[in-house]
Amino acid sequence: MQSYIFLDLDDTLFQTLKKCAPGVDDNTLQVRAFLPDGTPNSFATRKQQWLWQWLAKGFRIVPVTARDIHAFRRVNLPFQEEVVLNHGAVILDKQGEVDTTWMAKIMQDLPVYHEKLLDVWADVAAYCQLHTGYKPRLVDDFDITWYGVIKHRDGTEAPLKKMLDTVIRAHPAIVDGSLYWHLNGNNLAVLPGIIKKEYAVSYLLDNYKQQHADVLTFGAGDSRTDAPFLALCDYALIPKNTQLFDALVTA
């Protein structure tokens, strides 16, 4: 039986130093990702290091991440399988090349969503001109604009929630489901409805089941938006003290 794990990266397999548990011994941390200038900015604890070693022995590891290609290449781990980038917008094959079949499928429907994304983004930009501290950007990768993300210099969720409630939540493209939003910590994203991690994972799962007689699948993730792709798998791993964990234990 062939076993796969679809593995979210940030806040599942590693995190920034600020998000490491209080009192963690810095000497036990391993650098897992870097900023564009080469500065280490994401670290794995001893338990996360052990988790990687355990998974690498028995699973084919498929990263499923919001990172773009440039941020993914700054992750210091030896991935060998397919890779899901940009919340599911892009899939790379084992050679690191774009999966053209998946890309063609996405690009066929993206233009109508793109127009609506830019309309929302005009409202976001107008709001940011009136209120300081917000850092909005449209995520471009492979010369395509996929989605938008906003951070705040305070590093907290509160100002992002205020923007969400004031500008984004009631926008017609959000209300009709063409776009959706995701808020987790200092990260508010607005995405086309066709870009979801579970769609990309489902596509890969279909391919794997054609290649192998029996497939055992695990999923691992920390965020509410990870839950749908975890639900496609036979088993799910959820780190403690994360958004998805808290949602489950308080449900």
Helices and strands as residue ranges (DSSP letters): E 2-7, G 17-19, G 26-28, E 30-34, E 40-44, H 46-58, E 60-63, H 69-73, E 83-85, G 86-88, E 90-92, H 100-130, E 134-141, E 144-152, H 158-163, I 164-168, H 172-175, E 179-183, E 188-192, H 197-211, E 215-220, G 224-226, H 227-230, E 235-237, H 243-249
